[in-house]
């Protein structure tokens, strides 16, 4: 009878360690969720890096991109052009 009780307690102890102990299923699930969130963040950052890399290549290759950037971002105009600002 004592042997059966010891075996049952041993099985319960092992099951507890598998599910809730260090390196158990609960910790594994939490790490999986953290890993998935990090992968999503990495994909967002990778896409952003690719956009920046494309913009750098465009800036190195042509003056049209530099001109577009100067007009849109800096509000610059060409010599001889007339600038109209509409205020509502």
C-alpha positions as CSV (number, residue, x, y, z in Angstrom):
1,X,0.0,0.0,0.0
2,X,2.8,2.4,0.9
3,X,4.5,1.6,-2.5
4,X,1.4,2.5,-4.4
5,X,1.0,5.8,-2.5
6,X,4.7,6.7,-3.2
7,X,4.3,5.9,-6.9
8,X,1.1,8.0,-7.0
9,X,2.9,10.9,-5.3
10,X,5.8,10.5,-7.6
11,X,3.6,10.6,-10.7
12,X,1.8,13.7,-9.4
13,X,5.1,15.4,-8.7
14,X,6.3,14.6,-12.2
15,X,3.1,15.9,-13.8
16,X,3.3,19.1,-11.8
17,X,6.8,19.7,-13.0
18,X,5.9,19.0,-16.6
19,X,3.0,21.5,-16.6
20,X,4.1,24.1,-14.1
21,X,7.7,23.6,-13.3
22,X,10.8,25.4,-14.7
23,X,10.9,24.6,-18.4
24,X,7.3,23.2,-18.3
25,X,4.5,23.6,-20.6
26,X,3.2,26.9,-19.2
27,X,6.6,28.5,-19.5
28,X,6.9,27.1,-23.0
29,X,3.5,28.6,-24.0
30,X,4.5,32.0,-22.7
31,X,7.8,31.9,-24.6
32,X,6.0,30.9,-27.8
33,X,3.7,33.9,-27.5
34,X,6.7,36.2,-26.8
35,X,8.5,34.7,-29.8
36,X,5.5,35.3,-32.1
37,X,5.2,39.0,-31.0
38,X,8.9,39.5,-31.6
39,X,8.6,37.9,-35.1
40,X,5.8,40.4,-35.9
41,X,7.9,43.3,-34.7
42,X,10.8,42.1,-36.7
43,X,8.7,41.8,-39.9
44,X,7.5,45.4,-39.4
45,X,11.0,46.7,-38.9
46,X,12.3,44.6,-41.9
47,X,9.7,46.2,-44.1
48,X,10.6,49.7,-42.8
49,X,14.3,49.0,-43.4
50,X,13.5,47.9,-47.0
51,X,11.6,51.1,-47.6
52,X,14.5,53.2,-46.3
53,X,17.0,51.2,-48.4
54,X,14.9,51.7,-51.5
55,X,14.8,55.5,-50.8
56,X,18.6,55.6,-50.3
57,X,19.2,53.8,-53.6
58,X,16.8,56.3,-55.3
59,X,18.5,59.2,-53.8
60,X,21.9,58.0,-54.9
61,X,20.7,57.3,-58.5
62,X,18.8,60.3,-59.6
63,X,18.2,64.0,-59.2
64,X,14.5,63.6,-59.7
65,X,14.1,61.9,-56.4
66,X,16.1,64.6,-54.7
67,X,14.0,67.3,-56.4
68,X,10.8,65.5,-55.3
69,X,12.0,65.2,-51.7
70,X,13.0,68.9,-51.7
71,X,9.6,70.0,-53.0
72,X,7.5,67.7,-50.7
73,X,9.5,67.7,-47.5
74,X,11.3,71.0,-47.5
75,X,8.8,73.2,-49.5
76,X,11.4,74.3,-52.0
77,X,10.7,75.6,-55.5
78,X,12.7,75.9,-58.7
79,X,14.2,79.1,-59.9
80,X,11.7,81.0,-62.0
81,X,8.7,79.1,-60.6
82,X,5.8,80.9,-58.9
83,X,4.6,79.6,-55.6
84,X,0.9,80.0,-54.7
85,X,-0.3,79.3,-51.2
86,X,-4.0,78.9,-50.7
87,X,-5.2,79.8,-47.2
88,X,-8.6,78.6,-46.2
